[in-house]
Structure formats: structure tokens, C-alpha cells
Amino acid sequence: MTTDRPGGGSQSDRPRRRELDSPVVTKTVRLLTPFVVTLGLFTMFHGTSSVGGGFQGGVIVAAALITVAFAFGIDQTRQWLDAAWLTGAAVSGILVFAAIATGALVFDRVYLDLTAYPVPKAVVYAIELVELGIGATVAATILVMFLALARGESG
């Protein structure tokens, strides 16, 4: 069905313009995404000393990449974000936590004793690594869910 528009032409004669076609949106997203991802990483790394942490930072990183998907196209983003990479990122948080928690056993200490590591400020570095792993897991999980929903998968 076509409808007449003021100024001539019909609605079906003109291609629909989407955000994907907007140079303002794509340039803005291209400019801001590195800063938003940096904010996400900052939030992850400073979760030990200020507000934030792995979960919040992971959500910020995922939101930045979802914004990229809306600006440049979900299919292009799906091709760019390899499923194997997302799976590896999702599993990395669990592996990092397991390695740090059980690493104390190597030094004849109890499970999750972060003071066992012979490194200055071992507790701070261990927690930051765990926060980074949590952030990677959260970001990858949110992205996998978003891409599955965008594709229309269920179950």
C-alpha cells in the first residue's frame, strides 16, 4: 500500500532511512566507543578502591559494543565478534578466578588466600585480575544474549 506524501512521491517509492545510514550516528559512535570501553575498563580495575567492579565494567563494555551494532549493523558486528572469541571471553572469568583461588595451594596455603603470592600488593593485583575476568564474562554473556535475541533465536 502506498500513501501520498506532501511534496510528491509515495511512501513505498522512497527507501526507508535508518540510523545505520546516518553519518552523524556512525561517526559519533566511532568517536565515542573507545572512550566508553576505556570507562568500562577503568570501572573494572578500580572496583577494589572505588565504586564499580567487574560486573559494572562488563556491562559498560557490552553496552558500547551493542551501540556499535546498532550504528553499523548487527550482522556486521556479529561477523566481527567471533563466537569462539565470545565463548573464550565468557569462560575466561571463571578460569581466572579458579587459577587465582587455587594458586594459593601451590604455596601451601589455604584456598583463596591471596596473601600467599610472593608479590608486593598481591591482594590488590589478584582482585583486579578477578574483576577483569568477571568483566570479560559479563560483557561476553550480554553480547551473546543480545546477538541471539537480534537473530531471533529462542531457547
C-alpha positions in Angstrom: 0.0 0.0 0.0 1.3 3.4 -0.9 0.4 6.6 0.7 0.9 10.0 -0.8 3.3 12.3 0.9 3.4 16.1 0.9 5.9 17.2 -1.8 5.1 14.3 -4.1 6.1 10.7 -4.2 4.7 7.9 -2.2 6.0 6.2 0.9 6.9 3.0 -0.9 8.9 4.8 -3.6 11.5 6.1 -1.2 13.9 3.9 0.7 13.5 3.9 4.4 16.3 5.7 6.2 17.7 4.1 9.3 20.2 5.1 11.9 22.6 2.8 10.1 22.6 5.2 7.1 23.3 8.3 9.2 26.9 9.6 9.0 26.3 11.6 12.2 25.4 8.4 14.2 28.3 6.3 12.7 30.9 9.0 13.2 29.7 9.7 16.8 29.7 6.1 17.7 33.1 5.6 16.1 34.5 8.5 18.1 32.9 7.7 21.5 33.3 3.9 21.6 37.0 3.8 22.6 36.2 6.2 25.5 33.3 4.2 26.7 35.3 1.0 26.6 38.1 2.7 28.5 35.5 3.8 31.1 34.4 0.2 31.4 38.0 -1.0 31.9 38.6 1.8 34.4 35.5 0.7 36.3 36.7 -2.9 36.3 40.2 -2.0 37.5 39.1 0.4 40.2 36.5 -1.9 41.7 38.8 -2.6 44.6 39.2 1.0 45.7 36.1 2.8 44.5 32.6 2.3 43.2 32.4 -0.2 40.4 33.8 -3.6 39.6 33.8 -6.4 37.1 30.1 -6.6 36.7 29.5 -2.8 36.1 32.6 -2.5 33.9 31.5 -5.5 31.8 28.0 -4.0 31.3 29.6 -0.7 30.2 31.8 -2.5 27.6 28.9 -4.6 26.4 26.7 -1.5 26.0 29.4 0.2 24.0 29.6 -2.8 21.6 25.8 -3.0 21.4 25.8 0.6 20.4 28.3 -0.2 17.7 25.9 -3.0 16.5 23.1 -0.5 16.2 25.1 2.0 14.4 27.0 -0.2 11.9 24.6 -3.2 11.7 24.0 -6.2 13.8 25.1 -8.6 11.1 28.4 -6.8 10.6 29.0 -6.8 14.3 28.1 -10.5 14.5 30.8 -11.2 11.9 33.3 -9.0 13.8 32.6 -10.6 17.2 33.6 -14.2 16.6 31.5 -16.8 18.5 34.7 -18.5 19.6 36.1 -15.2 20.9 32.9 -14.5 22.9 32.9 -18.0 24.3 36.6 -17.7 25.4 35.9 -14.3 27.0 32.9 -15.8 28.9 34.9 -18.7 30.2 38.0 -16.6 31.0 36.4 -15.1 34.1 35.8 -18.5 35.6 39.3 -19.7 34.7 41.0 -16.6 36.1 39.1 -16.9 39.4 39.8 -20.6 39.6 43.5 -20.0 38.9 43.9 -17.3 41.5 41.9 -19.1 44.1 43.7 -22.4 43.7 47.1 -20.8 43.1 47.5 -20.3 46.8 47.5 -24.1 47.2 50.8 -24.1 45.3 52.4 -22.1 48.1 51.0 -24.5 50.8 48.3 -22.0 51.8 44.5 -22.4 52.0 42.2 -22.0 49.1 41.6 -18.3 48.2 44.4 -17.0 50.4 45.5 -14.0 48.3 48.3 -13.1 50.7 50.1 -16.3 49.6 51.6 -14.9 46.5 55.1 -13.5 46.8 54.3 -10.3 45.0 54.0 -6.8 46.5 50.4 -5.8 46.8 49.4 -9.4 45.8 45.8 -9.0 47.1 45.2 -5.8 45.1 46.5 -7.4 41.9 44.7 -10.6 42.4 41.4 -8.8 43.0 42.0 -6.7 39.9 42.6 -9.8 37.8 39.4 -11.3 39.1 37.5 -8.1 38.4 38.8 -8.1 34.8 37.8 -11.7 34.4 34.3 -11.0 35.7 34.1 -8.1 33.4 35.0 -10.2 30.4 32.5 -12.9 31.4 29.7 -10.3 31.9 30.4 -8.4 28.6 30.6 -11.6 26.6 27.5 -13.1 28.1 25.5 -9.9 27.5 26.8 -9.8 23.9 25.9 -13.4 23.2 22.4 -12.8 24.6 22.0 -9.6 22.5 23.2 -11.3 19.3 20.9 -14.3 19.9 17.9 -12.0 20.5 18.7 -10.0 17.4 18.9 -13.1 15.3 15.5 -14.3 16.7 16.8 -17.4 18.4 14.9 -18.9 21.3 15.7 -21.4 24.0 
